Amino acid sequence: MPIPIGDGELAFLRQLSLPLPNDEILARLLGETAWRAETVTVYGKRRLQPRLTAWHGSAGYTYSGLTLAPLPFTPLLEQIRAAAEKATGRRYNSVLLNYYRNERDSMGMHSDDEPELGP
């Protein structure tokens, strides 16, 4: 049961019901995703993000001076989305995949509160 926290909700699900083992899903996501190294504007300076990303969905997404054109959902992402929708009772139209390659990849405190993401 979700717990209201501020303007969001918190829920814990130990394991999402997926058709493949977790290690196979991770290997496929790493191997099949069109990862990109993007440059963003932070405090007025252009910097290479310390992570790789991939935006999949039905609309573009803009943050930190960067606009991402959506890639279509892959069959694997469709399976993950269906499992997440079944588990939460919500509908999802996009996902930002982030790949932190090693201990040097990280992001500072931030909020993903762009208006196009909705409430």
Residue pairs with C-beta under 8 A, 6 or more apart in sequence:
1 11
2 9
2 10
2 11
3 9
3 10
3 11
7 119
11 88
13 87
16 80
16 83
16 84
16 87
17 83
17 86
17 87
18 25
18 79
18 80
18 83
19 79
20 28
25 76
25 80
28 76
29 76
29 97
30 99
32 74
32 76
33 54
33 74
33 97
33 99
34 54
34 71
35 52
35 53
35 54
35 97
35 99
36 52
36 53
36 54
37 48
37 49
37 52
38 48
38 49
38 53
38 66
38 68
39 46
39 47
39 48
39 49
39 66
40 46
40 47
40 49
40 63
40 64
40 65
40 66
41 47
41 64
41 65
41 66
42 64
46 65
49 107
50 104
50 105
50 106
50 107
51 98
51 99
51 100
51 101
51 105
51 106
51 107
52 98
52 99
52 101
53 68
53 96
53 97
53 98
53 99
54 71
54 96
54 97
54 99
55 61
55 68
55 69
55 70
55 71
55 94
55 95
55 96
55 97
56 70
56 71
56 72
56 73
56 74
56 77
56 94
56 95
56 97
57 70
57 73
57 93
57 94
57 95
58 70
58 93
58 94
59 70
59 93
59 94
59 116
60 67
60 68
60 69
60 70
61 67
61 68
61 70
61 94
61 96
61 114
61 116
61 117
62 68
62 114
62 116
63 112
63 114
68 96
70 94
73 81
73 95
77 95
81 92
81 95
84 90
84 92
85 91
85 92
98 107
99 105
100 106
